[in-house]
Amino acid sequence: MAKLQKKQRKSLAHDHLEVVRDQYEDLPYPPRNPEDDNKRLVTTYGDSLQVISHRGFEGKLKFDKLRVLTAGGGTGDATIYYAEQLRHYPDAEVVYVDFSEHSMSIAKRRAEIRGLTNIKFVHGSLLECKNLGIGQFDIINCVGVLHHLDDPDAGLRALKEVLKPEGVMNIMLYGYYGRLEVYMIQDTLKLLSKNAKTNQERVELAKALLPALPATSLMVQNKNKWMYELKIGDGAIFDLLCHPQDRAYTVPQIKEFLEQAKLQLVAFYGKTVARTKYDALHQYSKNPAILKHIEKLDDWEQLALAELASMPTKHGFMCTRKDVVKKEIKLAASSVVCFSLATVSGRNVKGIQAQMQDDLAPLSIKFGPEGENIRLGQFNRKSLETKFLFEIDERRSVAEIYEDMKEKNEDIAKMSLEEFIKMAERIYIPLESLDILCAIEKGTGLVRRWDSEKHELVDELEL
């Protein structure tokens, strides 16, 4: 995928960050080899349609005429993932917008390899979305982009202009406290690279600097946090350590960021159990004396307090217009409970089962070598809540599971459907809060799952 020389590039209405455009023409991010799409799909954890439906649309999002915008689509991860999920909906469309022609060429090739024809590629600035003739969208993805703009506030307002009244935005901004060591290295490299003439020179300098850092360096002490970016290629190293336009946010600053655009927070999200990073009661649970003080704080104050303890490197969150009524997380008779696609695998589900070794063992969940160990001590193999958990098959509604379980369990046979739903919520709500479970309404769309053995998305069920 050869980059275009400056003199060959199409001029844009918003070229005020030419240095940033140069970066992504020289070193597209994230680095991707299109041929890899012959054997794997990259799933982006904030872009599972069933999770977005659950969080932003009360589980009622219909996929058949869905319109999705990936603003600053880069080399195409989110674009490809959305398009694959919508492959069998001919009236649905994914629109990709990016100002880097080199990045867009990579994303186009990936779509071509996968045989995806439901993507519209637009070369342009997200600041010009309203004037690009692309219409309005149910879902807008803008991950890792706004914090690289000269005026991120203007970028968010520009996206809002093409958001449907009930639509949702999936945003990711850098976290200030979790990236302190990154900014120290960026400042170091700005001094060292005063005379560097090319981006490649700056990358080579960064690669030379890292092994030379003293043991006292925060980057050395926290290097495991950045191992992925430091290993996947020059584009990732430059994006992390040499970016010419880069800012990070604290939780209070995100509150201001949303308020200036008249948007509201739906929820912070992340890989499985990452939402605990924003739960102050969880973060400070080892000190019960503090909990009563936390409970007196408002929601945003609690979020800010949790951030100070967990120091996330990225803030992934979903937001909507200010006037959209936020929905309470609960189950309905028509709900189909699902394991959150792109955060929970079949291996995770088997792990939950394996950890329940006897009838009295509490339900304990651990995801990955660095994952938290979440213990839900009130649930054991004999509890009705746990029995419900193991009935989840992503096919039947809660009402259908109730009817089936009534035939096998005397205690459930004595319950009304309403009582059964309240019982199920006792395990559903805590697992939903960890992004392990979600729920969508029966009849809203097709749920598809990545099959790691077949290396493809397979149709599992039509709801």
C-alpha positions in Angstrom: 0.0 0.0 0.0 2.2 2.8 -1.2 1.6 6.3 0.3 1.0 9.3 -1.8 3.6 12.0 -2.0 2.4 15.4 -0.6 2.1 17.0 -4.0 -0.2 14.2 -5.1 -2.6 14.4 -2.1 -6.1 15.7 -2.3 -6.5 18.9 -0.4 -9.0 19.0 2.4 -11.1 21.8 3.8 -9.5 21.1 7.2 -5.8 20.6 6.7 -4.7 22.6 9.7 -3.1 19.6 11.2 -0.9 18.8 8.2 1.8 17.3 10.6 -0.8 14.7 11.8 -1.9 13.9 8.3 1.8 13.4 7.4 2.1 10.9 10.2 -0.7 8.7 9.1 0.4 8.8 5.5 3.9 7.8 6.5 2.9 5.3 9.2 -0.7 4.2 9.2 -2.1 3.1 12.5 -2.7 0.5 13.7 -0.2 -1.3 11.4 -2.2 -4.0 9.4 -1.3 -6.4 6.7 -4.5 -6.8 4.6 -3.6 -10.4 3.8 -4.1 -11.3 7.5 -7.8 -10.8 6.9 -7.7 -14.1 5.0 -7.3 -15.9 8.3 -8.6 -13.7 11.2 -11.1 -11.0 12.1 -10.1 -8.2 14.5 -13.0 -7.6 16.9 -13.1 -4.2 18.6 -14.6 -4.5 22.1 -16.8 -1.4 21.9 -18.3 -2.3 18.6 -20.3 -5.5 19.1 -23.8 -4.7 17.8 -25.5 -6.8 20.4 -23.6 -4.9 23.2 -24.4 -1.5 21.6 -28.1 -2.6 21.2 -28.1 -3.6 24.9 -26.4 -0.5 26.2 -27.7 2.3 23.9 -31.0 1.0 22.6 -32.5 -1.0 25.5 -31.8 -4.1 23.4 -34.2 -3.1 20.7 -31.8 -2.0 17.9 -32.8 -3.4 14.6 -30.0 -4.2 12.2 -31.8 -4.3 8.9 -31.4 -0.6 8.0 -28.7 0.3 10.4 -26.3 3.2 9.4 -22.8 3.2 11.1 -20.1 5.9 10.7 -16.5 5.1 11.6 -15.0 8.6 11.9 -11.2 8.5 11.5 -11.5 4.9 10.4 -7.7 4.4 10.1 -6.6 1.0 8.7 -10.1 -0.3 9.2 -10.5 -2.5 12.3 -13.9 -1.1 13.5 -15.1 -0.6 9.9 -14.4 -4.2 9.0 -16.0 -5.6 12.2 -19.2 -3.6 11.7 -19.4 -4.6 8.1 -19.0 -8.3 8.9 -21.7 -8.1 11.5 -24.0 -6.5 8.9 -23.0 -8.7 6.0 -26.5 -10.2 5.6 -28.4 -6.9 5.8 -28.4 -5.5 2.3 -30.0 -2.2 3.4 -27.5 -1.5 6.2 -24.4 0.6 5.5 -21.1 1.4 7.1 -19.5 4.7 6.1 -15.7 5.1 6.6 -14.2 8.6 6.8 -10.5 9.3 7.1 -8.1 12.0 5.9 -5.2 9.6 5.3 -5.4 8.1 1.8 -2.7 5.5 2.7 -4.7 4.3 5.7 -7.9 4.2 3.6 -6.1 2.1 0.9 -5.3 -0.5 3.5 -8.9 -0.6 4.8 -10.2 -0.9 1.3 -8.0 -3.8 0.6 -9.1 -5.6 3.7 -12.7 -5.1 2.7 -11.9 -6.5 -0.7 -10.2 -9.6 0.7 -13.3 -10.3 2.9 -15.7 -9.6 0.0 -17.5 -6.8 1.9 -19.6 -4.6 -0.3 -21.5 -2.7 2.4 -18.9 -0.1 3.1 -18.8 3.4 1.6 -15.2 4.9 1.8 -15.0 8.7 2.0 -11.7 10.6 2.0 -12.2 13.6 4.2 -12.0 15.2 7.6 -14.5 14.2 10.3 -14.8 18.0 11.0 -16.6 18.2 7.6 -19.0 15.3 8.1 -22.0 17.5 7.8 -20.9 18.7 4.3 -19.8 15.3 3.0 -23.3 14.2 1.9 -23.2 11.1 4.0 -26.4 11.5 5.9 -27.1 10.7 9.6 -26.2 7.6 11.6 -27.6 5.3 14.3 -24.0 4.6 15.6 -20.9 6.7 15.3 -17.5 5.1 16.1 -14.7 7.6 16.9 -12.0 5.7 18.7 -8.6 7.2 19.4 -9.2 10.1 17.1 -10.6 13.2 18.8 -7.6 13.6 21.1 -5.4 14.1 18.1 -7.4 17.1 16.8 -6.3 20.7 17.3 -9.8 21.3 18.8 -11.3 18.0 20.1 -14.5 19.9 21.3 -15.2 21.0 17.7 -14.7 17.5 16.5 -17.3 16.1 18.9 -19.8 18.8 18.0 -19.2 18.0 14.3 -20.0 14.3 14.9 -23.1 15.2 16.8 -24.4 17.0 13.8 -24.7 13.7 11.9 -26.0 11.6 14.8 -29.6 10.6 14.7 -31.8 11.9 17.5 -31.8 8.5 19.3 -28.3 7.5 18.1 -25.2 6.6 20.1 -21.5 7.4 19.9 -18.7 5.0 20.8 -15.8 7.2 21.8 -12.3 6.5 23.1 -10.0 9.1 24.6 -6.6 8.7 26.2 -6.6 8.6 30.0 -4.3 11.2 31.6 -3.1 9.4 34.8 -2.5 6.0 33.1 -0.3 7.6 30.4 2.0 9.8 32.5 5.1 7.8 31.5 4.1 8.1 27.8 4.2 11.9 28.0 7.5 11.9 29.8 9.0 9.9 26.9 7.2 12.1 24.3 8.9 15.1 25.9 12.2 13.4 26.0 12.0 12.5 22.3 10.9 16.1 21.4 14.2 17.3 22.8 16.3 14.5 21.3 14.7 14.7 17.8 15.0 18.5 17.3 17.0 17.9 14.2 15.2 14.8 12.9 13.9 15.4 9.4 11.6 12.4 8.9 9.1 10.4 10.9 11.2 7.3 10.3 14.1 9.0 12.0 12.0 9.8 15.0 10.8 6.1 15.2 14.4 4.9 15.1 15.4 7.3 17.8 12.5 6.1 20.0 13.6 2.5 19.5 17.1 3.4 20.5 16.0 5.4 23.6 13.9 2.7 25.2 16.7 0.2 26.0 18.8 3.1 27.3 16.3 4.3 29.9 17.4 4.0 33.5 15.6 1.6 35.8 14.0 4.5 37.6 12.1 5.5 34.5 8.3 5.1 34.8 8.3 3.7 31.3 10.7 0.9 32.3 8.7 0.2 35.5 5.4 0.1 33.5 6.7 -1.3 30.2 4.2 -4.3 30.3 1.4 -1.8 29.8 2.8 -0.8 26.5 4.2 -4.1 25.2 1.5 -4.5 22.5 2.2 -1.1 20.9 5.9 -1.5 21.2 5.8 -4.9 19.4 3.4 -4.4 16.5 5.4 -2.1 14.3 6.8 1.3 13.7 3.4 2.9 13.2 2.4 1.9 16.7 5.7 3.1 18.2 5.3 6.5 16.6 1.7 6.8 17.5 2.5 6.1 21.2 5.8 7.9 21.7 6.2 10.5 18.9 2.7 11.7 18.1 2.9 15.5 17.3 -0.7 16.2 18.5 -1.8 14.2 21.6 -3.7 15.0 24.7 -5.3 12.9 27.4 -8.3 13.4 29.6 -9.3 12.9 33.2 -12.9 11.9 34.1 -13.9 15.4 35.1 -12.6 16.7 31.8 -14.7 14.1 29.9 -17.7 15.4 31.8 -16.9 18.9 30.5 -16.2 17.5 27.0 -19.6 15.9 26.8 -21.4 18.9 28.3 -20.0 21.4 25.8 -21.5 19.3 23.0 -24.8 18.7 25.0 -24.2 15.0 25.2 -24.6 12.6 28.1 -22.6 9.6 29.3 -24.3 6.2 28.9 -21.4 4.1 30.4 -17.7 3.6 30.4 -16.8 0.2 28.9 -13.7 -1.9 28.2 -12.5 -5.4 28.0 -14.1 -7.8 30.4 -14.1 -6.4 34.0 -12.6 -3.1 32.9 -15.7 -1.3 34.1 -14.6 -2.0 37.6 -11.9 0.7 37.0 -14.8 3.2 37.1 -16.4 1.7 40.2 -15.2 3.6 43.3 -16.9 1.2 45.7 -15.0 -1.6 44.0 -11.7 0.2 43.8 -11.7 1.2 47.5 -13.5 -1.9 48.8 -10.5 -3.0 51.0 -11.1 0.0 53.2 -14.7 -0.2 54.5 -14.3 3.1 56.4 -14.0 5.0 53.2 -17.1 3.5 51.5 -19.6 5.5 53.5 -17.9 8.7 52.3 -17.9 7.5 48.7 -21.7 6.8 48.8 -22.3 10.5 49.5 -20.7 11.5 46.2 -22.6 12.0 43.0 -22.0 9.7 40.0 -19.3 11.8 38.3 -17.5 12.3 41.6 -17.5 8.6 42.2 -16.2 8.0 38.6 -13.4 10.5 39.2 -12.4 8.9 42.5 -12.3 5.5 40.9 -10.1 6.8 38.1 -7.5 8.1 40.6 -7.2 4.6 42.0 -7.2 2.6 38.8 -5.5 5.0 36.4 -6.9 3.6 33.1 -4.7 4.4 30.0 -7.8 4.8 27.8 -11.4 5.9 28.4 -13.8 4.0 26.2 -17.4 5.2 26.6 -20.8 5.4 25.0 -22.7 8.7 24.9 -26.0 10.0 23.5 -27.8 13.3 23.1 -28.6 15.1 26.4 -32.4 14.7 25.8 -32.3 10.9 25.4 -33.8 9.2 28.4 -31.3 6.8 30.0 -32.7 3.3 30.5 -32.4 1.2 33.6 -30.5 -2.1 33.1 -33.0 -4.9 33.7 -34.5 -8.0 32.1 -37.8 -8.5 30.4 -39.7 -11.6 29.4 -38.7 -11.1 25.8 -35.0 -10.6 26.6 -32.4 -12.9 25.1 -29.4 -13.0 27.4 -26.1 -13.2 25.6 -22.4 -13.4 26.5 -20.9 -10.1 25.4 -19.4 -10.6 22.0 -15.7 -9.6 21.7 -15.2 -9.6 25.5 -16.3 -13.2 26.4 -15.2 -16.3 24.6 -16.3 -19.9 24.8 -13.1 -20.6 26.8 -14.2 -18.0 29.4 -17.6 -19.6 29.7 -16.0 -23.0 30.2 -13.7 -21.4 32.8 -16.7 -20.2 34.8 -18.1 -23.8 34.8 -14.7 -25.3 35.7 -14.3 -23.0 38.7 -17.5 -24.3 40.2 -16.0 -27.6 41.4 -18.5 -28.7 44.0 -22.0 -27.9 45.1 -20.9 -25.3 47.7 -18.2 -23.5 45.8 -18.9 -19.8 45.1 -19.0 -18.5 41.6 -15.5 -17.1 40.9 -14.6 -15.6 37.6 -11.1 -14.7 36.3 -10.4 -13.5 32.8 -6.8 -13.8 31.4 -3.5 -13.7 33.3 -4.0 -10.0 34.2 -7.8 -10.2 34.8 -9.3 -9.6 38.1 -10.7 -12.5 40.1 -14.4 -11.6 40.6 -16.1 -13.6 43.4 -19.8 -13.7 43.6 -20.0 -15.5 46.9 -23.7 -15.7 47.3 -24.1 -17.9 44.2 -23.2 -21.6 44.2 -24.0 -24.6 42.0 -27.2 -25.3 43.8 -28.6 -21.7 43.7 -31.4 -21.0 41.3 -29.4 -18.0 40.0 -26.6 -20.2 38.9 -28.9 -22.7 37.4 -30.3 -19.9 35.3 -26.8 -18.8 34.3 -26.2 -22.3 32.8 -29.4 -22.2 30.9 -28.2 -19.2 28.8 -27.9 -20.4 25.2 -28.3 -17.1 23.3 -31.4 -18.5 21.6 -34.2 -18.6 24.1 -35.9 -15.6 25.7 -36.1 -15.3 29.5 -39.8 -16.4 29.3 -38.8 -19.5 27.3 -36.1 -20.4 29.8 -38.6 -20.0 32.5 -41.1 -22.4 30.9 -38.3 -25.0 30.3 -36.9 -24.7 33.9 -40.4 -25.0 35.4 -40.5 -28.6 34.0 -37.3 -29.5 35.8 -37.4 -27.5 39.1 -40.1 -27.5 41.7 -39.0 -24.2 43.2 -39.2 -22.4 39.8 -42.6 -24.1 39.1 -43.9 -22.2 42.2 -42.7 -18.9 40.8 -44.5 -16.4 38.6 -42.7 -15.2 35.5 -42.2 -11.8 37.3 -40.6 -13.5 40.3 -38.4 -15.6 38.0 -37.2 -12.5 36.3 -36.3 -10.8 39.6 -34.4 -14.0 40.6 -32.5 -14.0 37.3 -31.6 -10.4 37.7 -29.7 -11.2 40.9 -27.0 -12.8 38.8 -27.6 -11.0 35.5 -27.1 -7.5 36.8 -23.6 -8.1 38.5 -22.4 -10.0 35.4 -23.7 -7.3 33.2 -21.8 -4.7 35.2 -18.6 -6.5 34.3 -19.5 -6.6 30.6 -19.9 -10.4 30.7 -23.6 -10.5 30.0 -25.9 -8.4 27.9 -29.5 -8.7 26.7 -31.3 -8.0 23.4 -34.9 -8.3 22.6 -36.1 -11.3 20.7 -36.8 -10.4 17.1 -34.4 -7.5 16.7 -31.6 -9.1 14.6 -29.1 -11.8 13.9 -26.4 -12.5 16.5 -23.2 -13.8 15.0 -20.1 -15.1 16.7 -16.5 -15.5 15.7 -15.6 -19.1 15.2 -11.9 -19.4 15.9 -11.6 -22.9 14.4 -13.4 -22.0 11.2 -11.8 -18.5 11.1 -15.1 -16.9 10.2 -18.2 -15.4 11.7 -20.9 -17.9 11.8 -24.7 -17.4 12.1 -25.7 -18.8 15.4 -29.3 -17.7 15.8 -31.9 -15.4 14.5 -33.7 -13.6 17.2 
